[in-house]
Amino acid sequence: MLEEACVTVIGSRLLGSSRSECVRGRELGLVLIRSYWRAEVRLQEWQPEFEIRHRRVVPESEAKKYVHDPDLAATRVSFRALDEAVAGDGPRPP
């Protein structure tokens, strides 16, 4: 997180994960695994070094405005993770 977003993680919790497989196109059969985390971070001075050239810091209540996944199903999963992260009621380990 420090390298990509210039933030230091001070706390985190796994909310869940998803697995999907590409069913057509040039990536047919490609399996995508995503994990969804809630992280408390400390912002550092913005110094982009690699592929990420900007960051946007928004209140939790506005985060959904900026989530744009490649398909509707992925967007619904991301929105669910955001809801759980904001509420603090994400899945707990058994």
C-alpha positions in Angstrom: 0.0 0.0 0.0 2.9 2.3 0.7 4.3 1.8 -2.8 1.0 1.9 -4.7 -1.0 4.6 -2.8 1.5 6.3 -0.5 -0.4 5.1 2.7 0.7 3.2 5.7 -1.7 0.5 6.9 -2.3 0.8 10.6 -5.1 -1.8 10.8 -6.9 -4.2 8.4 -9.5 -6.9 8.3 -10.4 -9.4 5.5 -14.0 -8.9 4.4 -14.1 -11.8 1.9 -13.0 -13.0 -1.4 -14.4 -13.9 -4.8 -13.4 -16.2 -7.7 -14.6 -15.8 -11.3 -13.6 -17.2 -14.6 -13.6 -15.5 -18.0 -16.1 -17.3 -20.3 -15.3 -15.7 -23.6 -12.8 -13.5 -25.5 -9.0 -13.7 -25.5 -8.9 -14.3 -21.8 -11.2 -17.4 -22.0 -10.6 -19.7 -19.0 -8.6 -17.0 -17.0 -9.5 -17.3 -13.3 -9.6 -14.1 -11.3 -9.3 -14.2 -7.5 -10.0 -11.0 -5.6 -9.8 -10.3 -1.9 -11.7 -7.5 -0.2 -10.2 -5.7 2.8 -11.1 -3.0 5.1 -8.0 -1.0 6.0 -7.3 1.9 8.3 -4.5 3.9 6.8 -2.3 6.9 7.4 -1.9 9.1 4.4 1.7 9.9 3.4 2.9 12.6 1.0 1.8 11.7 -2.5 4.9 10.6 -4.4 3.8 8.3 -7.3 6.7 6.1 -8.5 5.1 3.3 -10.6 1.9 2.8 -12.7 -0.5 4.7 -10.4 -0.3 8.4 -11.2 -3.0 9.8 -8.9 -5.1 9.0 -5.9 -8.4 10.2 -4.7 -9.3 10.4 -1.1 -13.1 10.4 -0.5 -15.4 9.9 2.5 -16.6 6.3 3.0 -20.1 7.5 2.2 -19.0 8.5 -1.3 -16.8 5.5 -2.2 -19.4 3.8 -4.4 -19.4 6.8 -6.8 -15.8 5.8 -7.7 -16.1 2.0 -8.0 -16.3 0.8 -11.6 -15.7 -2.9 -12.1 -15.6 -4.5 -15.6 -19.1 -6.0 -15.1 -22.2 -5.6 -13.1 -21.7 -8.7 -11.0 -18.2 -7.6 -9.9 -19.6 -4.2 -9.1 -22.3 -5.7 -6.9 -19.6 -7.7 -5.0 -17.5 -4.5 -4.6 -20.5 -2.6 -3.3 -21.3 -5.3 -0.8 -17.7 -5.2 0.5 -17.9 -1.4 0.8 -21.2 -1.7 2.7 -19.6 -4.2 5.1 -16.5 -2.1 5.5 -18.4 1.0 6.3 -20.7 -0.7 8.7 -17.9 -2.6 10.4 -20.0 -5.7 10.3 -18.0 -7.8 7.8 -17.6 -11.5 8.1 -15.7 -12.7 11.2 -13.4 -15.7 11.3 -15.0 -18.8 12.8 
